[in-house]
């Protein structure tokens, strides 16, 4: 990461200095009204509904019967052939969110802002998922542990998918959500989660992504990203008596 940032600075900063006469403009703060960071109550409807339905499934008899029915169907489909790609592809939407802008796809926020949004979303998701796992103690379908509810893999995948949708639009968002949905199905297929686990996990993931955007203004102030940065360039010619040569010293202060 440090190497990438260093290469970025080495390539980008000199061009900005040349174009702006030695002044580095604030390329992080947005000059337009950013709708993605505005909290609206209706944004809670979808994730809250998913979380509530998933939570209800922990104790509701009807949803419990649905859980076992889905488990039996997956057992018949699997026939002891597991496919653990979900352990890896859960991260694809998040990686796409950070990387699409680096390969030329138009993004709404800078790379640094996307990193902050991702970190905030992950923190929110980790607190909600792990806190709930400790509180509920639901046994997994394969009886390997009592931390089934909610699905952390599904939450991670849907968080990334929602980040992609918000940042790059519905076109890329649909692809990211297809990947996230495949992760959810594989968690059922591999007998690692109940149906209500992945429903709640999807809701937590979506909510976490939106929290990352809602808190972006706070984090920008916290990390000083709203401050304009300028650079001072000082050149000083000199003469080397010993070698009888002229030269110049260049100093750039940010």
C-alpha positions as CSV (number, residue, x, y, z in Angstrom):
1,X,0.0,0.0,0.0
2,X,2.8,2.4,0.9
3,X,4.5,1.6,-2.4
4,X,1.4,2.3,-4.4
5,X,0.8,5.6,-2.7
6,X,4.5,6.5,-3.3
7,X,4.2,5.8,-7.0
8,X,1.0,7.8,-7.2
9,X,2.7,10.8,-5.6
10,X,5.7,10.5,-7.8
11,X,3.6,10.4,-11.0
12,X,0.8,12.7,-10.0
13,X,2.2,15.5,-7.9
14,X,4.8,16.9,-10.4
15,X,2.0,17.1,-13.0
16,X,-0.2,19.1,-10.7
17,X,2.6,21.4,-9.7
18,X,3.4,22.1,-13.3
19,X,-0.3,22.7,-14.2
20,X,-1.0,24.9,-11.3
21,X,2.1,27.0,-11.2
22,X,3.5,25.4,-8.1
23,X,0.2,25.2,-6.1
24,X,-1.3,21.9,-5.2
25,X,-5.1,22.1,-5.2
26,X,-7.2,20.1,-2.9
27,X,-8.1,17.1,-5.0
28,X,-9.9,15.3,-2.2
29,X,-12.7,17.7,-1.2
30,X,-15.7,17.6,-3.6
31,X,-17.0,20.8,-5.1
32,X,-20.5,19.3,-5.8
33,X,-23.2,18.2,-3.4
34,X,-22.5,14.7,-2.4
35,X,-25.8,12.8,-2.2
36,X,-24.2,9.6,-1.1
37,X,-23.3,10.9,2.3
38,X,-26.8,12.3,3.1
39,X,-28.8,10.2,5.6
40,X,-32.4,9.6,4.6
41,X,-34.7,7.4,6.8
42,X,-35.9,5.4,3.8
43,X,-32.4,4.1,3.4
44,X,-33.0,2.0,6.5
45,X,-36.0,0.2,5.1
46,X,-34.3,-2.6,3.2
47,X,-31.5,-3.5,5.6
48,X,-33.7,-3.2,8.6
49,X,-36.3,-5.4,7.0
50,X,-33.7,-8.1,6.2
51,X,-32.2,-7.9,9.7
52,X,-35.6,-8.2,11.4
53,X,-36.7,-11.1,9.2
54,X,-33.4,-12.9,9.8
55,X,-33.7,-12.3,13.6
56,X,-37.2,-13.5,13.7
57,X,-36.1,-16.8,12.2
58,X,-34.0,-17.5,15.2
59,X,-37.1,-18.2,17.3
60,X,-40.1,-18.4,15.0
61,X,-41.4,-21.9,14.4
62,X,-42.4,-21.4,10.8
63,X,-39.1,-19.9,9.8
64,X,-37.3,-22.6,11.7
65,X,-39.1,-25.2,9.6
66,X,-38.1,-23.3,6.4
67,X,-34.5,-23.4,7.6
68,X,-34.6,-27.2,8.0
69,X,-36.3,-27.6,4.6
70,X,-33.7,-25.5,2.8
71,X,-30.9,-27.5,4.7
72,X,-32.4,-30.8,3.5
73,X,-32.6,-29.6,-0.1
74,X,-29.0,-28.4,0.0
75,X,-27.9,-31.8,1.4
76,X,-29.6,-33.6,-1.4
77,X,-28.0,-31.2,-3.9
78,X,-24.5,-31.4,-2.4
79,X,-24.2,-35.1,-2.0
80,X,-21.1,-34.6,0.2
81,X,-19.4,-32.5,-2.5
82,X,-18.4,-29.2,-0.9
83,X,-17.3,-26.1,-2.8
84,X,-15.6,-23.6,-0.5
85,X,-15.1,-20.8,-3.0
86,X,-17.2,-18.6,-0.7
87,X,-14.3,-18.2,1.6
88,X,-12.5,-16.3,-1.1
89,X,-15.1,-14.6,-3.3
90,X,-16.7,-12.9,-0.4
91,X,-13.9,-10.3,-0.8
92,X,-14.3,-9.7,-4.5
93,X,-17.0,-6.9,-4.2
94,X,-14.8,-5.0,-1.7
95,X,-11.7,-5.4,-3.8
96,X,-13.7,-4.2,-6.8
97,X,-14.9,-1.2,-4.9
98,X,-11.3,-0.1,-4.1
99,X,-9.8,-1.0,-7.4
100,X,-12.3,-0.1,-10.2
101,X,-11.4,3.6,-9.8
102,X,-7.7,2.8,-10.2
103,X,-8.3,1.2,-13.7
104,X,-10.2,4.2,-15.1
105,X,-13.8,3.6,-14.0
106,X,-15.3,6.9,-13.0
107,X,-15.8,7.0,-9.2
108,X,-17.6,9.5,-7.0
109,X,-14.8,9.7,-4.4
110,X,-11.0,9.6,-4.3
111,X,-9.1,6.5,-3.5
112,X,-8.2,7.7,0.0
113,X,-11.9,8.4,0.7
114,X,-12.9,5.0,-0.6
115,X,-10.3,3.5,1.8
116,X,-11.8,5.4,4.7
117,X,-15.3,4.4,3.7
118,X,-14.3,0.7,3.5
119,X,-12.6,0.8,6.9
120,X,-15.6,2.5,8.5
121,X,-18.0,0.0,6.9
122,X,-15.8,-3.0,8.0
123,X,-15.7,-1.7,11.6
124,X,-19.5,-1.2,11.7
125,X,-20.0,-4.6,10.2
126,X,-17.6,-6.3,12.5
127,X,-19.2,-4.8,15.6
128,X,-22.7,-5.8,14.5
129,X,-21.8,-9.3,13.3
130,X,-19.5,-10.4,16.1
131,X,-21.6,-8.7,18.8
132,X,-24.7,-10.6,17.6
133,X,-22.9,-13.9,17.3
134,X,-21.8,-13.6,20.9
135,X,-25.3,-12.7,22.1
136,X,-27.4,-15.2,20.1
137,X,-25.2,-18.4,20.2
138,X,-27.1,-20.1,17.4
139,X,-25.7,-23.6,16.5
140,X,-24.5,-24.0,12.9
141,X,-26.3,-26.5,10.6
142,X,-23.2,-28.7,10.7
143,X,-23.1,-28.4,14.5
144,X,-19.4,-27.2,14.3
145,X,-20.0,-24.1,16.5
146,X,-22.6,-21.9,18.1
147,X,-21.9,-18.7,16.1
148,X,-24.1,-19.2,13.1
149,X,-26.3,-16.1,13.3
150,X,-25.7,-13.9,11.4
151,X,-23.5,-14.9,8.4
152,X,-20.3,-12.9,8.4
153,X,-19.3,-14.1,4.9
154,X,-22.7,-12.8,3.5
155,X,-22.4,-9.6,5.4
156,X,-18.9,-9.0,3.9
157,X,-20.0,-9.7,0.4
158,X,-23.2,-7.6,0.6
159,X,-21.3,-4.7,2.2
160,X,-18.9,-4.7,-0.8
161,X,-21.8,-5.0,-3.3
162,X,-23.6,-2.0,-1.8
163,X,-20.4,0.0,-1.8
164,X,-19.9,-0.7,-5.5
165,X,-23.5,0.2,-6.3
166,X,-23.3,3.5,-4.4
167,X,-19.9,4.5,-5.9
168,X,-20.1,3.2,-9.5
169,X,-23.8,3.0,-10.2
170,X,-26.3,0.1,-10.8
171,X,-24.4,-1.4,-13.8
172,X,-21.4,-2.4,-11.7
173,X,-23.7,-2.8,-8.6
174,X,-25.7,-5.6,-10.3
175,X,-22.6,-7.6,-11.0
176,X,-21.4,-7.1,-7.4
177,X,-24.7,-8.2,-6.0
178,X,-24.7,-11.3,-8.2
179,X,-21.3,-12.2,-6.6
180,X,-22.7,-11.5,-3.1
181,X,-25.8,-13.6,-3.7
182,X,-23.5,-16.5,-4.9
183,X,-21.7,-16.2,-1.6
184,X,-25.0,-16.4,0.3
185,X,-26.1,-19.5,-1.6
186,X,-22.7,-21.2,-1.1
187,X,-23.0,-20.7,2.7
188,X,-26.2,-22.7,2.5
189,X,-24.8,-25.2,0.1
190,X,-21.7,-25.9,2.3
191,X,-24.0,-26.4,5.4
192,X,-22.5,-23.5,7.2
193,X,-25.5,-21.3,7.7
194,X,-29.3,-21.3,8.0
195,X,-31.4,-19.3,5.7
196,X,-32.2,-16.7,8.3
197,X,-28.5,-16.3,8.9
198,X,-27.8,-15.1,5.4
199,X,-30.9,-12.9,5.3
200,X,-29.7,-11.0,8.4
201,X,-26.1,-11.0,7.1
202,X,-27.2,-9.4,3.9
203,X,-29.0,-6.7,5.8
204,X,-26.1,-6.0,8.1
205,X,-23.8,-5.8,5.1
206,X,-25.9,-3.2,3.3
207,X,-26.4,-1.2,6.4
208,X,-22.7,-1.2,7.1
209,X,-21.9,0.2,3.7
210,X,-24.3,3.0,4.1
211,X,-22.9,3.8,7.5
212,X,-19.5,4.1,5.9
213,X,-20.8,6.8,3.6
214,X,-22.9,8.6,6.2
215,X,-19.8,8.9,8.4
216,X,-17.5,10.1,5.6
217,X,-17.9,13.8,6.4
218,X,-17.0,13.1,10.1
219,X,-13.9,11.0,9.1
220,X,-12.8,13.6,6.6
221,X,-12.7,16.2,9.3
222,X,-11.0,13.8,11.7
223,X,-8.2,13.0,9.2
224,X,-7.9,16.5,7.9
225,X,-9.0,15.7,4.4
226,X,-11.0,18.9,4.1
227,X,-8.0,21.1,4.5
228,X,-6.5,22.6,1.4
229,X,-2.9,21.7,0.8
230,X,-0.4,23.9,-0.9
231,X,3.2,23.4,-2.0
232,X,6.0,25.9,-1.9
233,X,8.8,25.5,-4.5
234,X,12.1,27.2,-3.9
235,X,15.0,27.1,-6.3
236,X,18.4,28.4,-5.4
237,X,21.3,28.6,-7.9
238,X,24.8,28.1,-6.7
239,X,28.4,28.0,-7.9
240,X,30.8,25.2,-6.8
241,X,34.2,26.9,-6.6
242,X,36.0,23.6,-6.1
243,X,34.6,21.9,-9.2
244,X,34.1,25.2,-11.0
245,X,30.5,24.2,-11.9
246,X,27.1,25.9,-11.7
247,X,24.1,24.1,-10.1
248,X,20.8,24.6,-8.5
249,X,19.0,23.4,-5.4
250,X,15.3,22.6,-5.5
251,X,13.1,22.5,-2.3
252,X,9.5,21.6,-2.3
253,X,7.5,22.0,1.0
254,X,4.0,20.6,1.3
